[in-house]
Amino acid sequence: MLLSLTNAPRDYAWGSDSLLAGLEGRTPTGAPEAEVWFGDHPGDPADVAGGGTLDQVTGGTLPYLLKFLAAGRPLSIQVHPTIAQARAGWERESELAADDPRRNYRDDNHKPELIVALSERFESLSGLRPVDETLALLGLLDDSEGVVQLRDRLGAGDDSLRDTIGWLLGGGANAAVDDIISAVVAASVRGDGDTGEWGTTLRAIASVAENYPGDPGVVVALLMNHVVLRRGEAVFLRAGLLHAYLSGLGVEIMAASDNVLRGGLTPKRIDVPELLAILDATPGEVPVLRPHGDGGVTAYPVPVPDFALTRIELDGTPVALDVSGPTMVLATGGQVAVASADGERIDVVVGAAAFASADEDTLTVSGVGEVFIASPGR
């Protein structure tokens, strides 16, 4: 069975007012358009052509959620739990109402995720930077009282990161935050001659500060790896890894969960003890997955069974796919079609998706353009 899927953009405040419209070749609405969900998650199941929503077809059993993500300004810094942490948290909060503001866990699943850049430039903060590198960055800032306090906090080495984040978000650093942010902004305008390899990072953090003035999350962002993806490049974000998307358009796939613990850059509640409990404070670079593979086919390997994602650049030659489990074909460029083994065929417009039920084992994708194939992992 093949179905055509669409959905309305979600209007989160950080959404772009032009990126999704540009992808789809339509006039912008003027409102922020942040995400488009293609899945059966109860929060916003995809619409099925002819009527109904995807959860009515699948029963809410899809192990993954596929999205467009269009960031016009930075998202909140966040982290997601492991399965064990999610189950324990879900059980602890079982007596809280679904809309209780104290609730951290919306389900009992983990939420690893992969994002692939569609923009020529997609900026993110991904994981914590090794402390010695952050101290080198802080060496470019003026020796204000707040900067000195931050250096002293970090002076114990990589193991100090968790405590430093707790200090920043727990209220203990309130007097230092504005001081540190001012030093970052001042350094960001000096030019690369003075800031060298850190110039791009300092300008990115200064831009974050402009969007979230006085937010202690700006200083948390200063501790994180600034990662710039080019079109077709991706990062995988495991459970426990602190991250935030800053700007750009991407295709995102994740385990079907809505469990988010926030760590700054948000007016929403931050549960600092719970955030620190699930945070993986191990520092290090987050690998960038770059386009590779046979012809126009790029697979993005991930170490989880919930999902798999492949990018295909179509040049007019049909591509046959062996599929296993419920599969989506998301169109991101050109004119493409999807056909099943029994001859059923769907034209997929840019910004929409085709859904193949689990009883399909072969699909053929044709046309000239670009598609992403989402399925359960193997």
N, C-alpha and C positions, 0 to 999 in steps of 0.2 A: 504494500500500500504506500502510495506517495501522496503527501499533503503539502500545500503551499502555506507558509507561515509568514506573518507580519506582526508588528507590535508598535504601539505608540511610544515615542521617546519619553523617558522619565525626566522631570523638570527640576532635578536637584540644582541648588544654587551654584555649584561649581561647574556646571555644564557649559559647553561652548554654544555660542549663538550662531555658529557658521559651519563647523566641521562636518556634522552629519548632513546638513543641507547640501554642502559642497560635494560630498561623496555621492549623494543621490541625485544631484543635478537639479535641485529645486530651490525656490526662493526661501531664504531663512524666515522663520516665523517671528523673530525678534526676541523670543523667550529662550532661556537656557535649555539645551537638550543634552542630557548627560549620558544616559544609557538606553539601549534597546535590548530587551531580554528575549532570547529565543530558548524557551524551555518550558517545563511544566511546574516550576516553582509556584506555590500558592500565592506568593507576593505579587506576581504579575505574569501569569501564564500567557504564552504566545497565542495570537488569534489565528484560527484555521479558516482558510478560504471556504466560503459556503456556509459558515456559521460555527459557533462554539469555540472552545479554547483547547489547547493541547492537553491539559491535565484531564479533560473529559475523555481523551483518547487513550492516554497512557496510564491513567490512574495515579499519576504523581510518582512514577517509579523511575524516571530518568536519573542516572547517577551523576549527571553533569548539567551545568548551566552555561550556555553560550551567549555572549553579549557583544554589542558595540559599546565602546567607552570613549567619550569625547570630553576631554578635560580642558576647560577654558581658564581655570584657576586651580590651585592645588587642592587635592582631596585631603581629608584628615589622615594623619599618621595612624596606622593601625597594625594589628597583629591578629592572627587566627589560631585557634587551638588545635592540638592533635585530637584524634578520635577519643583517646582515653580521657583527655581533659574535657572535651565537649560532653561526653557521657556523664562524667562526674559533675560538671557544672549544671547540666540539664536536670540531673537528679536532685541536686541541692536546691534548685530554684523551682521545683515541681509545684510548689504551693503558690507561687507568684502568678498573677494574671499575666496574660500575654502582653498587655500594654503597660505593665508595671514599670516605671522608670528605673527601678533597681535591677531589672532583669538584664543579664549579660548574654545569656544563651537562648537562642531562638529555636534550636533543634539540637540533636545529639550527634552531629556529624562534624568532621573536620572540613577545612576550606583551603586546601592548596590551590594555587592558581597560576595560570600562564597568560602573559600578555604579549601580543605580537604587534609591532608598530605598523600602522597604515600611513601615518604622516611621514614626511621626509625627516622629521625630527620629533622624537617623543622623549620627554624628560621625566625621570622618576628618581625617587630616593629608595634605595633597595639595600637593606641590611646595614649593620653597623661597621664603621670603618675601624681598622686597628688603631689603638690609642696612640701609638708613636706617630702615626701619620696625622691624626687629628691635632696632636701637640705641635707638629710642624706647621699645620694650617693656623693654629692659634698664635704661633710666633709671628705671623704677619699682622696681627691686630695690635692696636695700642694697648699698653699695659694699664688698662683701667681696673678698678677694684673688682668688678664682676668678672672680667677675663682672668684675672689672677686667681680668683676663687675657683673658676672652672678648671684652670690648669692644675691647681692643687688637688681638686677632687679627682681628676683623671690621673694624677701622678702615681697612683698605686698600680697602674698597668691595666691590661685588658679586663681583669676581674672587677675593675672599678666602674665599668659601664652601667651595670644594673643599678648600683647605688647612686650614680650620678643622675640617671634618668628619674629615679625616685625622688631625688632632691629637687630636680627641676619641676616635676609635675605635682609633687606633694605640697607645694607652697613654701618650702624652705628657701627657695631661690628667688622669691618675688623681687627682692631689692636688687638682685644681680641681673635679672633677665633683660630689662630695658638697657642696662649698661652694656651687656654683651651684644645685643642687637644693634645698638648705635655703633659699636666698634666694627661690626660686620659690614654695615652700610657704608661707613667711612672707608673701609678697605676696598669695598667693591668698586668705588669710583676712581681709584688711583691708577688703574690701567695695568695691563699685563706686564709692563716693565717692572713694576713693583711687586706684583702678586704672582707672576710666573704661572706655573701649572695649575695653581689654585684659583686663578682669575675667574674661570667659568663657574666653578663651584660657588665662589663668594657672590657672584652676580645672581646665581640661582637662589641662594639663601636670602639675599637682599630682596628679591622679588617675592619670595614667600612672606617675608616680614611686611612688605607693602600690603599684601592681601590680608595678613593676620597680625596687625600691630599689637605689640605687647604680649602675644601668646607665647607661653613657655615652650610650646611645641617648635617654635622657630629655632630655639637652641638645641632641642632634641634633633632637629633636622641637620644641624651643624655637625652632629656626631655620625651621620649616615653617609653611605656611598652615593654620590651623585652620578647617576647612570644616564647616558644619552643614547637612545636607540635610533638607528636609521631604519628606513622602510624595509620590512621583512625580518628584522631582528627581533629577538624575544628574550624575556627573562622568566624563569620559573621561580615562584616564591613559595617556599615550604612553610609548614606550620611553625609558628613561633618567630618568624622573621619579620622584623619591623620594616614597614614600607609605606610609601605614599606616591601617587602619580601626580605630576606637576602640570604637564600640558601635553596636548596632542591627541590624536585619534588612534585607536587600536581595536583589535579583536581580542577579547578576553574569554577564557574558558576556565571553569573552576568546578570543584565538587559541589553538589547541590546542597548548599548550606547558606545560612545568613548569620553566622556567628562572627561578630566583629568586636574586638576590644580596642578602644581608641587611645591614642597616645599624644594628642595635641592637634592643633590647627582645626579646632572645632568648637562650636558653642555647646555641643552635646556633652552629656555626663562622661567623665573619665573615672573609672574605678581603678585607681592606681595600684592597690594591693593585688587585684586580680590580674591586671596587665603585667605586673612584674612577675607574678607566679607562672604565667604561660610564656613569657618572653624568653626566646633563645638569644642570650646576650653574647654568644660566640661571635667575635668580629671576623670579617673577611670579605673578600670580593665576591659578588654574585655573578656567576658566569653569564655572558651574553651568548645566546644561541643564534648562530648566523645561518642565512640561507645556504643550503647545500642539497645534494641529492642528484637523481637522474633527471636530466632535462629540466623541465619546469616544476618538478615535484620536490617539495621540502617538507620533511617530517621534523617535528620538534619533540624529541624524546623527553619524557618526564618519568620520575620514579614512583608514580602512584597508579593504581588500577582504575581510578574513577573516570579518566578521560584520556583521549588521544586527539591530537590536532595535526592536520596536514594542510599545507598551502599548495595549490596547483595553479600555474600560469598556463592558460590554454592558448594554443596558437592555431586552432582550427582542426587539429587532429583529435578525435575523440579519445578519452582516457577511460579505460575500464578499471573498476575498483572492486576488489573483494571486500565485502563489509561483514561485520559481525556485531549484531545488536543494533538498537535504534540509532540511526545516523542522520546528521544534518549536513546540508550543503548550503553554505552561506555565500552569496554573491557580493563581491566587493569591487568589481570592475567589468566593463564590457557587456557582452550579450551571451548568456550561457543557458544551457538546458540540462536537465537530468532525466535519464530514462531508466526504467527497471528492466529486469530480464524478460518480463512478459510483454514489453512494449509500451507500458504506461509512460507518459512523458510530461514534464512540467518545464515551462520557461520560467527562469528565476531572474527577476529584475534586481538590480543593484540595491542593496539595503534590505532584501528579503531572503528567505531561506526555504529550501525544500526539506521535508522530513520523510525519511524512509523507515517504516516500522521494522521490528526485529525479524519478521519473516522474510525480508529481502536479504539475499546473500551476494548479489552483484548489482552494481550501478554503473552507468556510463554517463560521464560528464562531457559535454561537447560545447563548441562555440569558440569565441575569441574573448578572453578576459581573465579574470582571477576569481578563484573560489577557495573557501576554507572548508575542509571536511572534518566534522566533529563526530566522535563515537566514543563508546566506552573503551577503556584501556584493555590491554590483553596481558 
